[in-house]
Every structure is written in C-alpha cells, then in structure tokens.
Amino acid sequence: MWLITFNNGDNGPRYLHWIMGAGQRSSVDQYLLSDAVNDVKGLPKKIGESTVGSRTLLIYRYPPHPAGGPNGGHTAVFVTCGDELVFASLHGSLRAAAERLALALADEADCP
C-alpha cells in the first residue's frame, strides 16, 4: 500500500490536508479502516456507497483527529480498482471533492 499526504500541520485557514493512495484491499482494511496501527482509537464510519459508471465508491467519515490515524477528521472515498482500492481523503466534510479526486486517481490508474 502507498499513500501521499499534502498540507500537513497547521498551514492556515485556506489550506486543506489531503491524502491519496492505493493498496490491496487487505492492507487498506488493516491500515485505514481499522484501529490496528492507531495510537488513538476511533474507527471510521461508512456513510455511503455509490456507483459511478462501472465503479463502486465507498465513502467513510473518520472521527476527529487524533483518532482515526492520519485520516482523523477526514472524509474518504475508496474506489475499487481490480483487486486494489484507490482512495482520496480530505480534511472536513468534502465528500464531493474526495469523490472527484478518487475517481481521477482511478482514471489515471486505468482501473476497470
């Protein structure tokens, strides 16, 4: 699994922390959808599921930081990409933006 994170820390009110990445479903389950590696416990809650074209989107809301690991306080969208998931996670309740980023990553990865 890999992820890349942008605008970490307190960069001012106009900056948004966001994360994108991909990985095997089992790795995503272990590192992003469970508390297996989080110091402060707090599981994300699945808040939706939708289909865009042939793609399934899974939408989660993470508990406030510091719970939820690096995604604390984020809305995340996971898109099925063969036997992997690609994802985008944005701080706050920015579901539509997270969906657009996750779908763009799926497009770039040539996901079926």
Buried (B, 14 or more C-beta within 10 A) or exposed (E): BEBEEEBEEEEEEEEBBBBBBBBEBEBBEBBBBBBEEBEEEBBBEEEEEEEEEEBEBBBBBBBEBEBBBBBBBBBBBBBBBEEBBBBBBBBEEBBEBBBEBBBBBBEEEEBE
